[in-house]
Amino acid sequence: MARVVVDVMLRPEILDPQGKAVSQALQRLGFDGVTDVRQGKRFQITIVGELTDERLADLRRAAETLLSNPVIESYDVQAAE
């Protein structure tokens, strides 16, 4: 079995109200030095068998078509250790 991690984040030019709320809450709670928080999603995908280049390409297509909205989000697909 192999594991792949897909991280999805809002693009930098897209406003992130949830990240802003978390950033403000951290400051109110006394966590000094926090200047910005961006909220995202993380998917851990386990597949049967070896992780080939073809399977990784399939998972990249899944990230683009199902796991993210490429208009407002970017994604990163990596094999997990």
N, C-alpha and C positions, 0 to 999 in steps of 0.2 A: 504494500500500500504506500501511497505517496500523499503528501499534503501540500496544498497550494493556498496561499493567502492573497486575498484581493482587498486592497485598501481603496476606498472611494472617498474623495474629498470634494467639497465645493471648490470651484475655480476661484482664484484670488480676487477676481473682479466682481464676484457675486456676494451680496450681503449675507451675513450669517447671524441672524438674530439670536439663535440658540447659543452660539459661541460667545456672542456679546454678553448675553445674560449670565453665562457661566463666568466669564472674565470679571464682570462687575461683582458677582457673588463672592468670588475668590478674594477680591480686594476688600469687600465688606467683612469677610471672615479673617482678615489679617494676613493673607498670603501676599506679602510685598513682592514687588518686582514683576508681577504678571502684567504684561502689556497687551497680549492678544491671545484669544483662544479660537480655534476653528474646530467645528464639530464635524465628524465624519462617520463612516460605516466601515466595518471590517468583516469579511467573510472568510471562514476557514473551510476549505473544501477537501475532502478525502476521496481519493480515487483508488480503484483496484488496479494493481499492476504497476508497471514502471511509468514514470512521468517522461514521456517522449516530447520532442519538439512539436509534433502534431497535436498531442493532447494539450500542451501548453497553449498552442495557437487556438484550439477550440475554447479553452477557458478564457482567453483574451476576448474572443468573440462573444462569449457569454457575459463577460464583464461589460462590454460595450452595449449589448442589446437588452440585457435583463437587469444586471446588478447596478448599473449606473445610468444616469441621464447625461450623455456626453455633451449636451448643450450647456449644462451648468456645472457638471462634475467632471473631474479627472479621476483616473484609476491607475493602480499599479498592481501587476500580477507577478508574484514571486513564488518560487518553490520554497517551502518551509523546511528547515533542518529537522 
